[in-house]
């Protein structure tokens, strides 16, 4: 669950391409920075959550990753690499946090110990996080009614009964199944276009 402080109103810049976001951020546009953070906040925050960090520590990793983004964005050569770069930075922040929490072995007692290295991001974690980001972006591209219907039926626990969904969306109860199928098909097409397998 993303803390309330991280969940904020979406900016129009969220729908911009990464190339445009990076270009506008480097030009000092505040809207672009807000859009960039809005677009990737769930991706960034998902990494410390997967590491099992407590909410305060996860928020610290989020903040530190955003700070690295602010500092490192001018050096980013390929805007399409931004999501993976963010995952890598958040992963390293979590790794270092975990290391600080573990017991330290004295190097004086064991001078032949190899230097510790930060492990590469596990392929499974990277793939899963990328897929989740694709799903977030595809959901953001759906029409508001479709997005809300899918959220109510598949992302809320427990899923809402059709009667409640129909009342909130202003639809007839009998049309929910058909509308749901159309929305799912649209989401599937968007995911396929993004390369989701």
Steps between C-alpha positions, in 0.01 A plus 500: 500500500642837401494754787257789470791745471611321183152463351412836354292644222633405156647775284430515124873445441458138617380411151809647331765267357811445706703688239280806534492477879880482520542786252252722686651410838845596378350829382386562858125455448332431834202329334737251336668415832160446660393285205818295514457427870127429452575258219764302688410536869330159520793336319755656735299427814437137398870413537534571876161338555632181335804515726266504797610839625277667759292791362730770642808337350320439168411869489867584569608278209238671282637843597861393447417354158324822398804696615726277286262565210532874549880476509546233233243597238739722300730198456224269372585422138185308406161606644356154427745363759347716774272235659780244523740765632248597770455135597878455522542810719215396733639147513843625606349729763307201641805276485706751696221543753482121547877482540492766770240296687710182496776414736839634391796259483828659604746514210782520756429145620471367142732705276456261203127559464408613149364850457119493511330585174147614436324215318344560161125546506340159476357450153171381643462814712584723203257319268220502755549867584509593130177308441334679790610835356359405159170411669492837681568685173238297310244563775576874484431490123152352540186713493411607857189279517693191384787571737264543795306185413816289482625650827173419677472147361863386507711725723278548801476230765238377515378573148182701495170342402369594154216697661746738671714530189194581290379763749837677517555499123139582406449177305229235494596191700442283192756693296789456745616165357509628142666829596752319718597274208548800267718672761710187555549460124612864472743451791634180340560682168682784676721253686580313178596830334739565789660159452346328803517124457 
